[in-house]
Each structure stands twice: as structure tokens, then as C-alpha cells.
Amino acid sequence: MLGVFDLSQIFHGNLQSAYLGYYALAPHAGQGYMRDGMQLILEYAFKTLKLHRVESNIQPANARSIALVRGAGFSREGYSRRYLKIGGRWRDHERWAMLAEDWRDARRSKR
């Protein structure tokens, strides 16, 4: 196993969105596997699940994670103070999101 991608809180109907979580296992970090996996999970989210929006919340100091979503075409939409409790402390997070049309445009530009 190289890493994990997780779509949670998948909503259909008017919202058609999900939250995206992920992590790489340390021995495989920095080798491009997560970039490839990101493309697969986004294809699944937008083509198979027919979602309109995928959102990921990332701690501001997590440069690799921010680089991953930015490289995939996500846009930074905001900042959530004390968003999630990690290690017993409330941590701030940046909100990053991708819309279905962003994903389609990014795929077209890579062709």
C-alpha cells in the first residue's frame, strides 16, 4: 500500500459534494504516487459519482498537501480557524475545492 484516498460525507441531490481526505505512507512520499492517485479519485468523484464539488481541508503548514491539491487544480476558498481537533488541539485549516467544471477544464488543458 502506498497511500489512501477517502471520499466522505458524500451528498447527492442539490449539494452533490464530498470531502476528500488522503495520506501517503512515509516510504513512498514524494515519488508522484499521490499525484497519480489524485487523478484517479477525482475521475471517480466527477464521472462515476457525478459530484459537482470536492473539498479538502488542509493545515496551513502542510506544504506537500497544498502542493498536491494546487497541482490537481483545486482553488483555495478560505480559512477555517480551529477547524479540526488533531492530537488534542484544535487546528486551523485552509479550505480547498474543485468543481466538476474545473476538473473538466484541467483535463482538457493536459491533452
C-alpha positions, 0 to 999 in steps of 0.5 A: 500500500502506498497511500489512501484516498477517502471520499466522505460525507458524500451528498447527492441531490442539490449539494452533490459534494464530498470531502476528500481526505488522503495520506501517503505512507512515509516510504513512498512520499514524494515519488508522484504516487499521490499525484497519480492517485489524485487523478484517479479519485477525482475521475471517480468523484466527477464521472462515476459519482457525478459530484459537482464539488470536492473539498479538502481541508488542509493545515496551513503548514502542510506544504506537500498537501497544498502542493498536491491539491494546487497541482490537481487544480483545486482553488483555495476558498478560505480559512477555517480557524480551529477547524479540526481537533488533531492530537488534542488541539484544535487546528486551523485549516485552509479550505480547498475545492474543485468543481466538476467544471474545473476538473473538466477544464484541467483535463482538457488543458493536459491533452 
